[in-house]
Amino acid sequence: MKKITVIAAGIMLLVFANVNAAEKRIGISGAYTQFSSDGTETMKSSGTKTSKTQDENVVVPSIFIEVANDNGLAIGLDFMPIEAELGSGTNARTDTDTDDASDTAGNNKVSAELTSHTTLYLSKSLGDNGAYLKGGLAMATIDTTETLATGSTYGNEDVTGFLIGLGMNKDINNGTFFRTELTYTDYEDVTINGTADSDGVKNKIDADIDAVAFRISIGKAF
């Protein structure tokens, strides 16, 4: 994910620096976002599956740069500098694996966050009233933290998603602009494998994540 982010940022900065005829823009955003996560944990020893749906509402800041031509087409890069909580939970599990040496009974605590979230996007104005369409590719890393009765841990996983949205742009003074925007991001399904427990058995989590965001932005055009 870090390599992808660096490559995308490098391409965007090259475009930003070399397209002299384009309007250059920079700004900050705050997005009220609802992350919806559907996850299923599969215990490899017993085949037992535990499913859970988690909705998490967070306010996410970001910074963006973009360039635009005279036809209202813009390319931009949006980066979220903080982690976004996807959800957390605690459960008490009974021993479903009594035929081996690894006791699965006990309290299990898990949580997950989206980090290094970067979106490469295109937008196109619709007429002269400030409305625009937006589409893009979102890239992030799912960071997991857990305390499991088996002693195993889950790793981190890179994930991509496709964003679509509709927004309204309002020019103010001296190149300053104000935006409101509604977007939907559909992330790819992801599988996160756990480390092996004392029996050499690995559990896994299958997850599907979606996000709906209402974003407010302010920026400056040059």
Beta strands, then each sheet from edge to edge (+ up, - down):
strand 1: 23-42
strand 2: 49-68
strand 3: 73-79
strand 4: 84-93
strand 5: 106-125
strand 6: 131-147
strand 7: 157-171
strand 8: 176-187
strand 9: 190-193
strand 10: 204-221
sheet 1: 4+ 5- 3+ 2- 1+ 10- 8+ 7- 6+
sheet 2: 4+ 5- 3+ 2- 1+ 10- 9+
end
